[in-house]
Amino acid sequence: MQARGGRNRAVTLRGPLPEIEIAKVSDVTLLLVDTINQVRTGKMDVKMANCIGFLGDKLTKTMEAGSLAERFDKLERLVMGKTHKL
Protein backbone atom coordinates (compact mmCIF):
# COMPACT_ATOMS: atom_id res chain seq x y z
CA MET A 1 0.00 0.00 0.00
CA GLN A 2 1.33 3.41 -0.91
CA ALA A 3 0.65 6.55 1.04
CA ARG A 4 -0.65 9.73 -0.65
CA GLY A 5 -1.85 7.87 -3.73
CA GLY A 6 1.64 6.65 -4.63
CA ARG A 7 3.18 10.11 -4.59
CA ASN A 8 5.92 10.96 -2.15
CA ARG A 9 5.95 14.47 -0.86
CA ALA A 10 9.19 16.03 -2.05
CA VAL A 11 11.26 17.98 0.39
CA THR A 12 11.89 21.33 -1.24
CA LEU A 13 14.43 23.94 -0.32
CA ARG A 14 13.22 27.26 1.00
CA GLY A 15 15.41 29.13 -1.43
CA PRO A 16 18.27 28.65 -3.82
CA LEU A 17 21.46 27.13 -2.49
CA PRO A 18 24.47 29.44 -2.40
CA GLU A 19 27.04 29.06 -5.14
CA ILE A 20 30.21 27.31 -4.12
CA GLU A 21 33.64 27.41 -5.69
CA ILE A 22 34.81 24.05 -6.96
CA ALA A 23 38.44 24.20 -7.99
CA LYS A 24 39.70 20.72 -7.13
CA VAL A 25 38.44 17.20 -6.58
CA SER A 26 38.46 17.64 -2.80
CA ASP A 27 35.90 20.47 -3.23
CA VAL A 28 33.59 18.02 -5.01
CA THR A 29 34.06 15.59 -2.13
CA LEU A 30 32.97 18.26 0.36
CA LEU A 31 29.94 19.07 -1.80
CA LEU A 32 28.90 15.42 -1.88
CA VAL A 33 29.36 15.02 1.88
CA ASP A 34 27.18 18.09 2.44
CA THR A 35 24.57 16.78 0.00
CA ILE A 36 24.46 13.39 1.73
CA ASN A 37 23.96 15.07 5.10
CA GLN A 38 21.16 17.27 3.75
CA VAL A 39 19.34 14.23 2.34
CA ARG A 40 19.78 12.28 5.57
CA THR A 41 18.30 15.12 7.61
CA GLY A 42 15.41 15.64 5.19
CA LYS A 43 16.55 19.08 4.07
CA MET A 44 17.06 18.11 0.41
CA ASP A 45 14.99 16.19 -2.09
CA VAL A 46 16.54 12.92 -3.27
CA LYS A 47 16.07 13.93 -6.93
CA MET A 48 18.12 17.07 -6.39
CA ALA A 49 20.76 15.09 -4.51
CA ASN A 50 20.94 12.57 -7.37
CA CYS A 51 21.47 15.43 -9.81
CA ILE A 52 24.25 16.90 -7.66
CA GLY A 53 25.83 13.46 -7.33
CA PHE A 54 25.68 12.86 -11.08
CA LEU A 55 27.13 16.26 -11.92
CA GLY A 56 29.76 15.90 -9.20
CA ASP A 57 30.85 12.59 -10.72
CA LYS A 58 31.08 14.14 -14.19
CA LEU A 59 33.03 17.11 -12.86
CA THR A 60 35.45 14.85 -10.98
CA LYS A 61 36.11 12.78 -14.11
CA THR A 62 36.65 15.93 -16.16
CA MET A 63 39.08 17.36 -13.61
CA GLU A 64 40.99 14.08 -13.41
CA ALA A 65 41.17 13.84 -17.22
CA GLY A 66 42.44 17.42 -17.43
CA SER A 67 45.08 16.72 -14.81
CA LEU A 68 46.16 13.57 -16.63
CA ALA A 69 46.39 15.45 -19.94
CA GLU A 70 48.57 18.13 -18.32
CA ARG A 71 50.89 15.48 -16.89
CA PHE A 72 51.11 13.76 -20.25
CA ASP A 73 51.94 17.05 -21.99
CA LYS A 74 54.74 17.74 -19.50
CA LEU A 75 56.17 14.26 -20.00
CA GLU A 76 55.94 14.62 -23.76
CA ARG A 77 57.80 17.95 -23.69
CA LEU A 78 60.45 16.44 -21.42
CA VAL A 79 60.96 13.40 -23.66
CA MET A 80 60.94 15.46 -26.86
CA GLY A 81 63.47 17.85 -25.37
CA LYS A 82 65.83 14.99 -24.55
CA THR A 83 65.50 13.34 -27.96
CA HIS A 84 66.23 16.60 -29.79
CA LYS A 85 69.50 17.01 -27.83
CA LEU A 86 70.83 13.59 -28.94
DSSP file (Angstrom, degrees, kcal/mol; ACC not computed):
  #  RESIDUE AA STRUCTURE BP1 BP2  ACC     N-H-->O    O-->H-N    N-H-->O    O-->H-N    TCO  KAPPA ALPHA  PHI   PSI    X-CA   Y-CA   Z-CA
    1    1 A M              0   0    0      0, 0.0     2,-0.4     0, 0.0     0, 0.0   0.000 360.0 360.0 360.0 135.3    0.0    0.0    0.0
    2    2 A Q    >   -     0   0    0      6,-0.0     3,-0.6     1,-0.0     2,-0.1  -0.873 360.0-128.9-109.3 137.3    1.3    3.4   -0.9
    3    3 A A  G >  S+     0   0    0     -2,-0.4     3,-1.2     1,-0.2     4,-0.3  -0.452  86.7  18.6 -78.0 155.2    0.6    6.5    1.0
    4    4 A R  G >  S-     0   0    0      1,-0.3     3,-1.5     2,-0.2    -1,-0.2   0.822 133.1 -61.3  55.3  37.9   -0.6    9.7   -0.6
    5    5 A G  G <  S-     0   0    0     -3,-0.6    -1,-0.3     1,-0.3    -2,-0.2   0.808 100.3 -53.8  65.1  29.5   -1.8    7.9   -3.7
    6    6 A G  G <  S+     0   0    0     -3,-1.2     2,-0.5     1,-0.2    -1,-0.3   0.415 111.6 118.0  86.5  -2.5    1.6    6.7   -4.6
    7    7 A R    <   -     0   0    0     -3,-1.5     2,-0.3    -4,-0.3    -1,-0.2  -0.866  54.8-145.8-103.9 127.4    3.2   10.1   -4.6
    8    8 A N        -     0   0    0     -2,-0.5     2,-0.7    -3,-0.1    -4,-0.0  -0.687  24.2-116.6 -84.9 140.8    5.9   11.0   -2.2
    9    9 A R        -     0   0    0     -2,-0.3     2,-0.2     1,-0.0    -1,-0.0  -0.691  33.0-133.7 -78.5 118.6    6.0   14.5   -0.9
   10   10 A A        -     0   0    0     -2,-0.7     2,-0.7     1,-0.1    35,-0.1  -0.481   8.9-127.5 -75.1 139.5    9.2   16.0   -2.1
   11   11 A V        -     0   0    0     -2,-0.2    34,-0.5    33,-0.1     2,-0.3  -0.785  33.2-164.5 -83.9 120.3   11.3   18.0    0.4
   12   12 A T        -     0   0    0     -2,-0.7     2,-0.2    32,-0.1    32,-0.0  -0.806  18.7-113.6-110.4 151.0   11.9   21.3   -1.2
   13   13 A L        -     0   0    0     -2,-0.3    31,-0.1     1,-0.1     4,-0.0  -0.476  18.0-130.6 -77.5 151.0   14.4   23.9   -0.3
   14   14 A R  S    S-     0   0    0     -2,-0.2    -1,-0.1     1,-0.1    -2,-0.0   0.689  84.8 -12.8 -75.4 -18.2   13.2   27.3    1.0
   15   15 A G  S    S-     0   0    0      0, 0.0    -1,-0.1     0, 0.0    -2,-0.0  -0.956  95.3 -55.6-166.2 177.4   15.4   29.1   -1.4
   16   16 A P        -     0   0    0      0, 0.0     3,-0.1     0, 0.0    -2,-0.1  -0.335  56.0-112.6 -66.7 148.5   18.3   28.6   -3.8
   17   17 A L        -     0   0    0      1,-0.1     3,-0.1    -4,-0.0     2,-0.1  -0.518  38.5-101.4 -75.9 148.8   21.5   27.1   -2.5
   18   18 A P        -     0   0    0      0, 0.0     2,-0.1     0, 0.0    -1,-0.1  -0.389  39.5-104.3 -69.0 149.1   24.5   29.4   -2.4
   19   19 A E        -     0   0    0     -2,-0.1     2,-0.4    -3,-0.1     0, 0.0  -0.439  37.4-158.5 -68.1 146.6   27.0   29.1   -5.1
   20   20 A I        -     0   0    0     -2,-0.1     2,-0.5    -3,-0.1    -3,-0.0  -0.954  17.8-117.9-127.1 150.6   30.2   27.3   -4.1
   21   21 A E        -     0   0    0     -2,-0.4     2,-0.6     2,-0.0    -2,-0.0  -0.752  25.5-170.9 -87.8 127.5   33.6   27.4   -5.7
   22   22 A I        +     0   0    0     -2,-0.5     3,-0.1     1,-0.1    -2,-0.0  -0.928  25.0 147.0-120.9 105.4   34.8   24.1   -7.0
   23   23 A A        +     0   0    0     -2,-0.6     2,-0.3     1,-0.2    -1,-0.1   0.595  64.4  22.4-112.8 -18.0   38.4   24.2   -8.0
   24   24 A K  S >> S-     0   0    0      1,-0.1     3,-1.4     0, 0.0     4,-1.1  -0.942  83.9 -98.3-147.9 167.3   39.7   20.7   -7.1
   25   25 A V  H 3> S+     0   0    0     -2,-0.3     4,-2.0     1,-0.3     3,-0.3   0.842 118.5  61.2 -59.1 -35.5   38.4   17.2   -6.6
   26   26 A S  H 3> S+     0   0    0      1,-0.2     4,-2.0     2,-0.2    -1,-0.3   0.810  99.3  57.3 -63.8 -27.6   38.5   17.6   -2.8
   27   27 A D  H <> S+     0   0    0     -3,-1.4     4,-2.0     2,-0.2    -1,-0.2   0.880 105.6  50.1 -67.3 -37.8   35.9   20.5   -3.2
   28   28 A V  H  X S+     0   0    0     -4,-1.1     4,-2.6    -3,-0.3    -2,-0.2   0.897 107.6  54.5 -65.5 -39.8   33.6   18.0   -5.0
   29   29 A T  H  X S+     0   0    0     -4,-2.0     4,-2.4     1,-0.2    -2,-0.2   0.925 108.3  48.2 -59.0 -45.6   34.1   15.6   -2.1
   30   30 A L  H  X S+     0   0    0     -4,-2.0     4,-2.4     1,-0.2    -1,-0.2   0.892 110.2  52.5 -62.9 -39.4   33.0   18.3    0.4
   31   31 A L  H  X S+     0   0    0     -4,-2.0     4,-2.5     1,-0.2    -2,-0.2   0.924 110.7  47.1 -60.8 -45.1   29.9   19.1   -1.8
   32   32 A L  H  X S+     0   0    0     -4,-2.6     4,-2.6     2,-0.2    -2,-0.2   0.881 110.6  51.6 -67.6 -37.9   28.9   15.4   -1.9
   33   33 A V  H  X S+     0   0    0     -4,-2.4     4,-2.2     2,-0.2    -1,-0.2   0.930 112.0  47.1 -62.0 -44.8   29.4   15.0    1.9
   34   34 A D  H  X S+     0   0    0     -4,-2.4     4,-2.2     2,-0.2    -2,-0.2   0.907 111.9  50.6 -62.5 -42.3   27.2   18.1    2.4
   35   35 A T  H  X S+     0   0    0     -4,-2.5     4,-2.2     2,-0.2    -2,-0.2   0.920 109.2  50.9 -62.9 -44.9   24.6   16.8    0.0
   36   36 A I  H  X S+     0   0    0     -4,-2.6     4,-2.6     1,-0.2    -1,-0.2   0.926 110.9  49.0 -57.8 -45.9   24.5   13.4    1.7
   37   37 A N  H  X S+     0   0    0     -4,-2.2     4,-1.7     1,-0.2     6,-0.2   0.883 109.5  51.8 -63.9 -38.1   24.0   15.1    5.1
   38   38 A Q  H  <>S+     0   0    0     -4,-2.2     5,-2.5     2,-0.2     6,-1.2   0.884 111.7  46.7 -67.2 -37.1   21.2   17.3    3.7
   39   39 A V  H ><5S+     0   0    0     -4,-2.2     3,-1.4     4,-0.2    -2,-0.2   0.935 110.7  52.5 -67.3 -45.1   19.3   14.2    2.3
   40   40 A R  H 3<5S+     0   0    0     -4,-2.6    -2,-0.2     1,-0.3    -1,-0.2   0.816 112.0  45.4 -62.2 -30.8   19.8   12.3    5.6
   41   41 A T  T 3<5S-     0   0    0     -4,-1.7    -1,-0.3    -5,-0.2    -2,-0.2   0.436 116.0-113.5 -93.0   1.4   18.3   15.1    7.6
   42   42 A G  T < 5S+     0   0    0     -3,-1.4    -3,-0.2    -4,-0.3    -2,-0.1   0.673  84.7 117.9  79.5  16.4   15.4   15.6    5.2
   43   43 A K  S   <S+     0   0    0     -5,-2.5     2,-0.4    -6,-0.2    -4,-0.2   0.592  70.5  46.5 -90.5 -12.0   16.6   19.1    4.1
   44   44 A M  S    S-     0   0    0     -6,-1.2    -2,-0.2    -9,-0.1   -32,-0.1  -0.991  83.8-115.1-136.4 141.0   17.1   18.1    0.4
   45   45 A D     >  -     0   0    0    -34,-0.5     4,-2.2    -2,-0.4     5,-0.2  -0.442  24.3-128.0 -68.6 141.6   15.0   16.2   -2.1
   46   46 A V  H  > S+     0   0    0      1,-0.2     4,-2.7     2,-0.2     5,-0.2   0.848 108.4  57.4 -62.0 -35.1   16.5   12.9   -3.3
   47   47 A K  H  > S+     0   0    0      2,-0.2     4,-1.9     1,-0.2    -1,-0.2   0.915 108.4  46.0 -63.2 -41.8   16.1   13.9   -6.9
   48   48 A M  H  > S+     0   0    0      2,-0.2     4,-2.5     1,-0.2    -2,-0.2   0.914 112.4  50.9 -65.9 -41.9   18.1   17.1   -6.4
   49   49 A A  H  X S+     0   0    0     -4,-2.2     4,-2.8     1,-0.2    -2,-0.2   0.896 108.3  52.2 -63.0 -40.3   20.8   15.1   -4.5
   50   50 A N  H  X S+     0   0    0     -4,-2.7     4,-2.7     2,-0.2    -1,-0.2   0.904 109.5  50.0 -61.3 -41.0   20.9   12.6   -7.4
   51   51 A C  H  X S+     0   0    0     -4,-1.9     4,-2.8     2,-0.2     5,-0.3   0.928 111.8  47.2 -63.0 -45.9   21.5   15.4   -9.8
   52   52 A I  H  X S+     0   0    0     -4,-2.5     4,-2.7     1,-0.2    -2,-0.2   0.908 113.1  49.7 -62.7 -42.0   24.2   16.9   -7.7
   53   53 A G  H  X S+     0   0    0     -4,-2.8     4,-2.2     2,-0.2    -2,-0.2   0.921 112.1  47.5 -62.2 -44.8   25.8   13.5   -7.3
   54   54 A F  H  X S+     0   0    0     -4,-2.7     4,-2.2     2,-0.2    -2,-0.2   0.943 115.7  43.7 -62.0 -49.4   25.7   12.9  -11.1
   55   55 A L  H  X S+     0   0    0     -4,-2.8     4,-2.7     1,-0.2    -1,-0.2   0.872 111.7  54.5 -65.9 -36.7   27.1   16.3  -11.9
   56   56 A G  H  X S+     0   0    0     -4,-2.7     4,-2.4    -5,-0.3    -1,-0.2   0.893 108.4  49.4 -62.4 -39.9   29.8   15.9   -9.2
   57   57 A D  H  X S+     0   0    0     -4,-2.2     4,-2.3     2,-0.2    -2,-0.2   0.926 112.2  47.5 -64.2 -45.2   30.9   12.6  -10.7
   58   58 A K  H  X S+     0   0    0     -4,-2.2     4,-2.3     1,-0.2    -2,-0.2   0.909 112.7  49.1 -62.8 -42.1   31.1   14.1  -14.2
   59   59 A L  H  X S+     0   0    0     -4,-2.7     4,-2.7     2,-0.2    -1,-0.2   0.909 110.0  51.4 -64.6 -42.2   33.0   17.1  -12.9
   60   60 A T  H  X S+     0   0    0     -4,-2.4     4,-2.6     1,-0.2    -2,-0.2   0.929 111.0  47.7 -60.4 -46.1   35.4   14.8  -11.0
   61   61 A K  H  X S+     0   0    0     -4,-2.3     4,-2.4     1,-0.2    -1,-0.2   0.896 112.3  49.8 -62.7 -40.3   36.1   12.8  -14.1
   62   62 A T  H  X S+     0   0    0     -4,-2.3     4,-2.4     2,-0.2    -2,-0.2   0.920 111.8  47.6 -64.3 -44.0   36.6   15.9  -16.2
   63   63 A M  H  X S+     0   0    0     -4,-2.7     4,-2.3     2,-0.2    -2,-0.2   0.911 113.0  48.4 -63.7 -42.5   39.1   17.4  -13.6
   64   64 A E  H  X S+     0   0    0     -4,-2.6     4,-2.4     2,-0.2    -2,-0.2   0.900 111.6  49.7 -65.6 -40.2   41.0   14.1  -13.4
   65   65 A A  H  X S+     0   0    0     -4,-2.4     4,-2.5     2,-0.2    -2,-0.2   0.903 111.1  49.8 -64.7 -41.0   41.2   13.8  -17.2
   66   66 A G  H  X S+     0   0    0     -4,-2.4     4,-2.1     2,-0.2    -2,-0.2   0.902 111.2  48.7 -63.6 -41.0   42.4   17.4  -17.4
   67   67 A S  H  X S+     0   0    0     -4,-2.3     4,-2.2     2,-0.2    -2,-0.2   0.905 111.7  49.4 -65.2 -42.0   45.1   16.7  -14.8
   68   68 A L  H  X S+     0   0    0     -4,-2.4     4,-2.5     1,-0.2    -2,-0.2   0.901 109.8  51.4 -64.4 -41.2   46.2   13.6  -16.6
   69   69 A A  H  X S+     0   0    0     -4,-2.5     4,-2.5     2,-0.2    -1,-0.2   0.899 109.4  50.5 -63.2 -40.7   46.4   15.4  -19.9
   70   70 A E  H  X S+     0   0    0     -4,-2.1     4,-2.2     2,-0.2    -1,-0.2   0.915 111.0  48.5 -62.9 -43.0   48.6   18.1  -18.3
   71   71 A R  H  X S+     0   0    0     -4,-2.2     4,-2.3     2,-0.2    -2,-0.2   0.908 111.4  50.2 -63.8 -41.6   50.9   15.5  -16.9
   72   72 A F  H  X S+     0   0    0     -4,-2.5     4,-2.8     1,-0.2    -2,-0.2   0.919 109.1  51.5 -62.5 -44.5   51.1   13.8  -20.3
   73   73 A D  H  X S+     0   0    0     -4,-2.5     4,-2.5     1,-0.2    -1,-0.2   0.907 109.9  49.6 -59.9 -42.4   51.9   17.1  -22.0
   74   74 A K  H  X S+     0   0    0     -4,-2.2     4,-2.3     2,-0.2    -1,-0.2   0.922 112.6  47.1 -63.0 -44.2   54.7   17.7  -19.5
   75   75 A L  H  X S+     0   0    0     -4,-2.3     4,-2.9     2,-0.2     5,-0.2   0.910 111.2  51.9 -62.8 -41.8   56.2   14.3  -20.0
   76   76 A E  H  X S+     0   0    0     -4,-2.8     4,-2.9     1,-0.2     5,-0.2   0.919 110.5  47.4 -62.4 -43.9   55.9   14.6  -23.8
   77   77 A R  H  X S+     0   0    0     -4,-2.5     4,-2.2     2,-0.2    -1,-0.2   0.899 112.8  50.1 -63.4 -40.2   57.8   17.9  -23.7
   78   78 A L  H  X S+     0   0    0     -4,-2.3     4,-1.7     2,-0.2    -2,-0.2   0.935 114.3  43.3 -63.8 -47.3   60.4   16.4  -21.4
   79   79 A V  H  X S+     0   0    0     -4,-2.9     4,-2.2     1,-0.2    -2,-0.2   0.920 114.5  49.7 -66.0 -44.2   61.0   13.4  -23.7
   80   80 A M  H  X S+     0   0    0     -4,-2.9     4,-1.8    -5,-0.2    -1,-0.2   0.874 108.8  53.6 -64.0 -36.6   60.9   15.5  -26.9
   81   81 A G  H  X S+     0   0    0     -4,-2.2     4,-0.8    -5,-0.2    -1,-0.2   0.882 110.5  46.3 -64.3 -38.7   63.5   17.9  -25.4
   82   82 A K  H  X S+     0   0    0     -4,-1.7     4,-0.7     1,-0.2     3,-0.2   0.868 111.4  50.8 -73.0 -36.5   65.8   15.0  -24.6
   83   83 A T  H  < S+     0   0    0     -4,-2.2     3,-0.4     1,-0.2    -2,-0.2   0.821 106.9  54.4 -73.1 -28.6   65.5   13.3  -28.0
   84   84 A H  H  < S+     0   0    0     -4,-1.8    -1,-0.2     1,-0.2    -2,-0.2   0.764 104.1  56.1 -73.6 -24.0   66.2   16.6  -29.8
   85   85 A K  H  <        0   0    0     -4,-0.8    -1,-0.2    -3,-0.2    -2,-0.2   0.698 360.0 360.0 -80.2 -19.5   69.5   17.0  -27.8
   86   86 A L     <        0   0    0     -4,-0.7    -1,-0.2    -3,-0.4    -2,-0.1   0.491 360.0 360.0 -76.2 360.0   70.8   13.6  -28.9
